[in-house]
Amino acid sequence: MATPEELFEGDADRAGYVRGMFGDISARYDLMNTLMTGGRHHAWRKAAAGALVRPGDAVLDVGCGTGDLSFACLNAGAGYVFGLDFARPMVVRARQKAVERRAGIVSFGVGDATRLPVGDETFDVWCSAFVVRNIPDLDAALSEAWRVLKPGGRVGILEIPRMERGLLRPGARVHFQHVIPRVGRLVSGHSSAYRYLPVSVDHFLTPDELSARLRMAGFEVRRVRTFMFGTVALHVAEKP
Ligand SMILES: C[S@@+](CC[C@H](N)C(=O)[O-])C[C@H]1O[C@@H](n2cnc3c(N)ncnc32)[C@H](O)[C@@H]1O
């Protein structure tokens, strides 16, 4: 079994690890989000949905997990939301939550962000929360976002960016590298999921680097907003 660090080396199957790991922790995923963020995670998804969704929009939530960004988009006025995730147990949980909440026009399916099972120019919004850091071929995912968006469509990415050195960095490091792995192991029962998280952040992009990747994919970056002392970033971009 590869260590979290080894998953970022050579030809390690990081996507395979991510798919299996999220399948394993699906039952405790929502609880861990609340514990890790002090309950703030819902407010970030609400802010993302508010910045992206216009009334009646068709929204694609990529890496939907248990569906919370999809539900936030519905609450923001989306006409239809399709949530997609490659870990089937997360999709099952999202479907259960949709039934429990009597959520409106939403459906959830199993699929990969780098090979979207949807047609060209079918969505007004492509969004993802805490997903793209886990996708080894980010450019393929952005190219798929471009393909499925209508002209004028919006991309929204909520993520934990790599942190540059700064005053708050040591505090954030203690939280990510020591608190989260210990609490995560206890709560989820998974030995590496919450050790993988800080490693994946360290291998991810800064907000400026993510903006550059979005521009390389052809998008115009409209807005970058950070939350929780810069530990979470929302990028909003547009397909011209
Ligand atoms: C940290 S969870 C985020 C879930 C949800 N978006 C949220 O806000 O709670 C990351 C999710 O992305 C999914 N994921 C990662 N890579 C993916 C890919 N290439 N295609 C589809 N889903 C992917 C994982 O299975 C997992 O459910």
The ligand as an SDF file (V2000), in Angstrom:
LIG
                    3D

 27 29  0  0  0  0  0  0  0  0999 V2000
  -13.5190   15.8310   -0.7820 C   0  0  0  0  0  0  0  0  0  0  0  0
  -14.8180   15.0510   -1.6620 S   0  0  0  0  0  0  0  0  0  0  0  0
  -15.8850   16.4400   -2.0520 C   0  0  0  0  0  0  0  0  0  0  0  0
  -17.3240   16.0480   -2.1950 C   0  0  0  0  0  0  0  0  0  0  0  0
  -18.3000   17.2120   -2.3910 C   0  0  0  0  0  0  0  0  0  0  0  0
  -18.0040   17.9560   -3.5850 N   0  0  0  0  0  0  0  0  0  0  0  0
  -18.3310   18.1260   -1.2030 C   0  0  0  0  0  0  0  0  0  0  0  0
  -18.2730   19.3290   -1.3680 O   0  0  0  0  0  0  0  0  0  0  0  0
  -18.4670   17.6140   -0.0710 O   0  0  0  0  0  0  0  0  0  0  0  0
  -14.0740   14.7380   -3.2360 C   0  0  0  0  0  0  0  0  0  0  0  0
  -14.9810   13.9160   -4.1220 C   0  0  0  0  0  0  0  0  0  0  0  0
  -14.4720   13.9930   -5.4620 O   0  0  0  0  0  0  0  0  0  0  0  0
  -14.6140   12.7210   -6.0460 C   0  0  0  0  0  0  0  0  0  0  0  0
  -13.6520   12.6520   -7.1690 N   0  0  0  0  0  0  0  0  0  0  0  0
  -12.3120   12.7900   -7.1260 C   0  0  0  0  0  0  0  0  0  0  0  0
  -11.7770   12.6560   -8.3560 N   0  0  0  0  0  0  0  0  0  0  0  0
  -12.8190   12.4550   -9.2020 C   0  0  0  0  0  0  0  0  0  0  0  0
  -12.9150   12.2530  -10.6150 C   0  0  0  0  0  0  0  0  0  0  0  0
  -11.8360   12.2080  -11.3910 N   0  0  0  0  0  0  0  0  0  0  0  0
  -14.1420   12.0940  -11.1440 N   0  0  0  0  0  0  0  0  0  0  0  0
  -15.2600   12.1010  -10.3540 C   0  0  0  0  0  0  0  0  0  0  0  0
  -15.2230   12.2780   -9.0220 N   0  0  0  0  0  0  0  0  0  0  0  0
  -14.0190   12.4520   -8.4520 C   0  0  0  0  0  0  0  0  0  0  0  0
  -14.3450   11.7580   -4.9160 C   0  0  0  0  0  0  0  0  0  0  0  0
  -14.8540   10.4730   -5.1640 O   0  0  0  0  0  0  0  0  0  0  0  0
  -15.0300   12.4530   -3.7460 C   0  0  0  0  0  0  0  0  0  0  0  0
  -16.3560   12.0480   -3.5780 O   0  0  0  0  0  0  0  0  0  0  0  0
  1  2  1  0
  2  3  1  0
  2 10  1  0
  3  4  1  0
  4  5  1  0
  5  6  1  0
  5  7  1  0
  7  8  2  0
  7  9  1  0
 10 11  1  0
 11 12  1  0
 11 26  1  0
 12 13  1  0
 13 14  1  0
 13 24  1  0
 14 15  1  0
 14 23  1  0
 15 16  2  0
 16 17  1  0
 17 18  1  0
 17 23  2  0
 18 19  1  0
 18 20  2  0
 20 21  1  0
 21 22  2  0
 22 23  1  0
 24 25  1  0
 24 26  1  0
 26 27  1  0
M  CHG  2   2   1   9  -1
M  END
$$$$
